[in-house]
Amino acid sequence: MKRKFLFLELISIFLLVLGSCGSKEESVRFEGEGDHWKALYLLNKGENTENGQGSINL
């Protein structure tokens, strides 16, 4: 019985450690389109950074 609890405790700790190491980056994609144009903008946001790149095709 103690082995089961020890195993569950180890798994719980392992999941907590992995969860705290996750990346906090977020990517957002904006798209728009009209009759004669098409636009795309990609935004990458981190904890201390924000980078964007876009294009417009006529």
N, CA, C and O atoms as CSV, one atom per row, in Angstrom:
chain,resi,resn,atom,element,x,y,z
A,1,MET,N,N,0.820,-1.183,0.000
A,1,MET,CA,C,0.000,0.000,0.000
A,1,MET,C,C,0.873,1.259,0.000
A,1,MET,O,O,0.557,2.236,-0.679
A,2,LYS,N,N,1.966,1.232,0.759
A,2,LYS,CA,C,2.858,2.385,0.805
A,2,LYS,C,C,3.498,2.630,-0.545
A,2,LYS,O,O,3.771,3.776,-0.901
A,3,ARG,N,N,3.740,1.576,-1.300
A,3,ARG,CA,C,4.353,1.736,-2.625
A,3,ARG,C,C,3.440,2.496,-3.570
A,3,ARG,O,O,3.902,3.303,-4.376
A,4,LYS,N,N,2.142,2.235,-3.469
A,4,LYS,CA,C,1.193,2.939,-4.328
A,4,LYS,C,C,1.191,4.427,-4.030
A,4,LYS,O,O,1.190,5.246,-4.949
A,5,PHE,N,N,1.191,4.784,-2.750
A,5,PHE,CA,C,1.209,6.195,-2.384
A,5,PHE,C,C,2.516,6.855,-2.782
A,5,PHE,O,O,2.518,7.998,-3.239
A,6,LEU,N,N,3.627,6.152,-2.616
A,6,LEU,CA,C,4.923,6.689,-3.012
A,6,LEU,C,C,4.957,6.924,-4.519
A,6,LEU,O,O,5.451,7.952,-4.983
A,7,PHE,N,N,4.430,5.967,-5.277
A,7,PHE,CA,C,4.372,6.097,-6.733
A,7,PHE,C,C,3.516,7.292,-7.140
A,7,PHE,O,O,3.905,8.059,-8.021
A,8,LEU,N,N,2.345,7.459,-6.503
A,8,LEU,CA,C,1.473,8.584,-6.820
A,8,LEU,C,C,2.130,9.915,-6.446
A,8,LEU,O,O,1.983,10.896,-7.175
A,9,GLU,N,N,2.848,9.964,-5.330
A,9,GLU,CA,C,3.547,11.184,-4.939
A,9,GLU,C,C,4.645,11.532,-5.937
A,9,GLU,O,O,4.806,12.697,-6.299
A,10,LEU,N,N,5.395,10.538,-6.379
A,10,LEU,CA,C,6.455,10.779,-7.355
A,10,LEU,C,C,5.894,11.276,-8.681
A,10,LEU,O,O,6.453,12.190,-9.288
A,11,ILE,N,N,4.805,10.688,-9.128
A,11,ILE,CA,C,4.171,11.118,-10.373
A,11,ILE,C,C,3.664,12.550,-10.233
A,11,ILE,O,O,3.812,13.347,-11.159
A,12,SER,N,N,3.069,12.888,-9.088
A,12,SER,CA,C,2.563,14.242,-8.865
A,12,SER,C,C,3.696,15.265,-8.895
A,12,SER,O,O,3.562,16.317,-9.520
A,13,ILE,N,N,4.788,14.973,-8.236
A,13,ILE,CA,C,5.936,15.875,-8.231
A,13,ILE,C,C,6.500,16.023,-9.630
A,13,ILE,O,O,6.845,17.128,-10.047
A,14,PHE,N,N,6.595,14.930,-10.353
A,14,PHE,CA,C,7.106,14.950,-11.720
A,14,PHE,C,C,6.239,15.849,-12.606
A,14,PHE,O,O,6.766,16.639,-13.389
A,15,LEU,N,N,4.927,15.732,-12.488
A,15,LEU,CA,C,4.022,16.559,-13.293
A,15,LEU,C,C,4.116,18.035,-12.915
A,15,LEU,O,O,4.038,18.899,-13.788
A,16,LEU,N,N,4.281,18.332,-11.638
A,16,LEU,CA,C,4.442,19.721,-11.216
A,16,LEU,C,C,5.717,20.329,-11.771
A,16,LEU,O,O,5.719,21.479,-12.210
A,17,VAL,N,N,6.802,19.567,-11.755
A,17,VAL,CA,C,8.072,20.066,-12.276
A,17,VAL,C,C,7.971,20.302,-13.778
A,17,VAL,O,O,8.426,21.334,-14.270
A,18,LEU,N,N,7.389,19.374,-14.503
A,18,LEU,CA,C,7.245,19.542,-15.949
A,18,LEU,C,C,6.323,20.712,-16.282
A,18,LEU,O,O,6.573,21.439,-17.243
A,19,GLY,N,N,5.279,20.897,-15.515
A,19,GLY,CA,C,4.352,21.989,-15.774
A,19,GLY,C,C,4.978,23.349,-15.554
A,19,GLY,O,O,4.636,24.305,-16.250
A,20,SER,N,N,5.879,23.454,-14.610
A,20,SER,CA,C,6.513,24.745,-14.339
A,20,SER,C,C,7.606,25.069,-15.340
A,20,SER,O,O,8.041,26.217,-15.420
A,21,CYS,N,N,8.058,24.094,-16.099
A,21,CYS,CA,C,9.106,24.323,-17.087
A,21,CYS,C,C,8.544,24.663,-18.459
A,21,CYS,O,O,9.304,24.794,-19.419
A,22,GLY,N,N,7.261,24.806,-18.565
A,22,GLY,CA,C,6.639,25.060,-19.851
A,22,GLY,C,C,7.014,26.413,-20.423
A,22,GLY,O,O,7.307,27.359,-19.692
A,23,SER,N,N,7.000,26.484,-21.732
A,23,SER,CA,C,7.311,27.719,-22.438
A,23,SER,C,C,6.147,28.693,-22.308
A,23,SER,O,O,4.984,28.295,-22.374
A,24,LYS,N,N,6.460,29.952,-22.125
A,24,LYS,CA,C,5.419,30.961,-22.006
A,24,LYS,C,C,5.348,31.794,-23.269
A,24,LYS,O,O,4.939,32.954,-23.219
A,25,GLU,N,N,5.734,31.231,-24.395
A,25,GLU,CA,C,5.639,31.928,-25.668
A,25,GLU,C,C,4.263,31.695,-26.268
A,25,GLU,O,O,3.647,30.645,-26.085
A,26,GLU,N,N,3.810,32.690,-26.977
A,26,GLU,CA,C,2.508,32.607,-27.620
A,26,GLU,C,C,2.643,33.122,-29.042
A,26,GLU,O,O,3.280,34.149,-29.272
A,27,SER,N,N,2.057,32.427,-29.986
A,27,SER,CA,C,2.060,32.853,-31.381
A,27,SER,C,C,0.634,33.181,-31.802
A,27,SER,O,O,-0.302,32.428,-31.535
A,28,VAL,N,N,0.492,34.328,-32.468
A,28,VAL,CA,C,-0.820,34.758,-32.943
A,28,VAL,C,C,-0.702,35.052,-34.435
A,28,VAL,O,O,0.275,35.653,-34.882
A,29,ARG,N,N,-1.695,34.628,-35.194
A,29,ARG,CA,C,-1.698,34.815,-36.643
A,29,ARG,C,C,-2.937,35.623,-37.030
A,29,ARG,O,O,-4.066,35.231,-36.732
A,30,PHE,N,N,-2.709,36.749,-37.693
A,30,PHE,CA,C,-3.796,37.596,-38.182
A,30,PHE,C,C,-3.809,37.536,-39.701
A,30,PHE,O,O,-2.771,37.691,-40.344
A,31,GLU,N,N,-4.989,37.310,-40.273
A,31,GLU,CA,C,-5.128,37.252,-41.728
A,31,GLU,C,C,-6.309,38.108,-42.153
A,31,GLU,O,O,-7.314,38.203,-41.449
A,32,GLY,N,N,-6.172,38.715,-43.291
A,32,GLY,CA,C,-7.263,39.495,-43.862
A,32,GLY,C,C,-7.223,39.392,-45.374
A,32,GLY,O,O,-6.164,39.182,-45.966
A,33,GLU,N,N,-8.386,39.540,-45.994
A,33,GLU,CA,C,-8.453,39.392,-47.447
A,33,GLU,C,C,-9.577,40.261,-47.982
A,33,GLU,O,O,-10.659,40.329,-47.400
A,34,GLY,N,N,-9.311,40.917,-49.086
A,34,GLY,CA,C,-10.320,41.714,-49.779
A,34,GLY,C,C,-10.402,41.262,-51.228
A,34,GLY,O,O,-9.862,40.216,-51.588
A,35,ASP,N,N,-11.073,42.042,-52.054
A,35,ASP,CA,C,-11.198,41.687,-53.468
A,35,ASP,C,C,-9.861,41.743,-54.191
A,35,ASP,O,O,-9.600,40.936,-55.083
A,36,HIS,N,N,-9.007,42.703,-53.806
A,36,HIS,CA,C,-7.754,42.906,-54.534
A,36,HIS,C,C,-6.517,42.860,-53.626
A,36,HIS,O,O,-5.441,43.287,-54.044
A,37,TRP,N,N,-6.644,42.362,-52.416
A,37,TRP,CA,C,-5.500,42.313,-51.513
A,37,TRP,C,C,-5.620,41.137,-50.547
A,37,TRP,O,O,-6.696,40.577,-50.337
A,38,LYS,N,N,-4.497,40.796,-49.982
A,38,LYS,CA,C,-4.439,39.753,-48.960
A,38,LYS,C,C,-3.328,40.136,-47.986
A,38,LYS,O,O,-2.239,40.514,-48.419
A,39,ALA,N,N,-3.579,40.044,-46.682
A,39,ALA,CA,C,-2.593,40.439,-45.681
A,39,ALA,C,C,-2.416,39.327,-44.649
A,39,ALA,O,O,-3.345,38.581,-44.339
A,40,LEU,N,N,-1.198,39.245,-44.133
A,40,LEU,CA,C,-0.855,38.250,-43.117
A,40,LEU,C,C,0.104,38.898,-42.130
A,40,LEU,O,O,1.067,39.548,-42.536
A,41,TYR,N,N,-0.150,38.726,-40.842
A,41,TYR,CA,C,0.730,39.254,-39.794
A,41,TYR,C,C,0.916,38.173,-38.737
A,41,TYR,O,O,-0.063,37.664,-38.191
A,42,LEU,N,N,2.162,37.822,-38.445
A,42,LEU,CA,C,2.498,36.828,-37.430
A,42,LEU,C,C,3.135,37.535,-36.247
A,42,LEU,O,O,4.064,38.324,-36.417
A,43,LEU,N,N,2.642,37.258,-35.059
A,43,LEU,CA,C,3.138,37.879,-33.835
A,43,LEU,C,C,3.590,36.793,-32.878
A,43,LEU,O,O,2.823,35.887,-32.552
A,44,ASN,N,N,4.841,36.881,-32.424
A,44,ASN,CA,C,5.390,35.958,-31.437
A,44,ASN,C,C,5.650,36.743,-30.162
A,44,ASN,O,O,6.417,37.706,-30.160
A,45,LYS,N,N,5.003,36.321,-29.072
A,45,LYS,CA,C,5.138,37.015,-27.800
A,45,LYS,C,C,5.781,36.082,-26.780
A,45,LYS,O,O,5.337,34.949,-26.591
A,46,GLY,N,N,6.826,36.571,-26.130
A,46,GLY,CA,C,7.466,35.845,-25.049
A,46,GLY,C,C,7.269,36.603,-23.750
A,46,GLY,O,O,6.482,37.548,-23.684
A,47,GLU,N,N,7.986,36.185,-22.718
A,47,GLU,CA,C,7.865,36.859,-21.430
A,47,GLU,C,C,8.358,38.306,-21.517
A,47,GLU,O,O,7.723,39.213,-20.979
A,48,ASN,N,N,9.480,38.517,-22.188
A,48,ASN,CA,C,10.069,39.857,-22.257
A,48,ASN,C,C,10.238,40.364,-23.686
A,48,ASN,O,O,10.828,41.423,-23.894
A,49,THR,N,N,9.737,39.636,-24.659
A,49,THR,CA,C,9.934,40.023,-26.059
A,49,THR,C,C,8.619,39.960,-26.824
A,49,THR,O,O,7.671,39.277,-26.436
A,50,GLU,N,N,8.604,40.693,-27.914
A,50,GLU,CA,C,7.447,40.681,-28.814
A,50,GLU,C,C,7.968,40.966,-30.216
A,50,GLU,O,O,8.495,42.050,-30.466
A,51,ASN,N,N,7.832,40.014,-31.134
A,51,ASN,CA,C,8.312,40.158,-32.500
A,51,ASN,C,C,7.168,39.935,-33.467
A,51,ASN,O,O,6.370,39.013,-33.301
A,52,GLY,N,N,7.092,40.781,-34.473
A,52,GLY,CA,C,6.045,40.640,-35.463
A,52,GLY,C,C,6.606,40.720,-36.867
A,52,GLY,O,O,7.644,41.335,-37.112
A,53,GLN,N,N,5.896,40.083,-37.783
A,53,GLN,CA,C,6.302,40.079,-39.189
A,53,GLN,C,C,5.025,40.038,-40.016
A,53,GLN,O,O,4.119,39.255,-39.733
A,54,GLY,N,N,4.958,40.880,-41.036
A,54,GLY,CA,C,3.752,40.915,-41.829
A,54,GLY,C,C,4.017,41.127,-43.305
A,54,GLY,O,O,5.115,41.511,-43.711
A,55,SER,N,N,2.982,40.869,-44.107
A,55,SER,CA,C,3.089,41.089,-45.547
A,55,SER,C,C,1.706,41.433,-46.097
A,55,SER,O,O,0.677,40.976,-45.599
A,56,ILE,N,N,1.725,42.255,-47.144
A,56,ILE,CA,C,0.502,42.628,-47.854
A,56,ILE,C,C,0.734,42.356,-49.335
A,56,ILE,O,O,1.700,42.847,-49.919
A,57,ASN,N,N,-0.146,41.581,-49.934
A,57,ASN,CA,C,-0.069,41.273,-51.357
A,57,ASN,C,C,-1.245,41.950,-52.059
A,57,ASN,O,O,-2.403,41.781,-51.678
A,58,LEU,N,N,-0.909,42.725,-53.102
A,58,LEU,CA,C,-1.939,43.422,-53.864
A,58,LEU,C,C,-2.270,42.677,-55.125
A,58,LEU,O,O,-3.122,43.118,-55.896
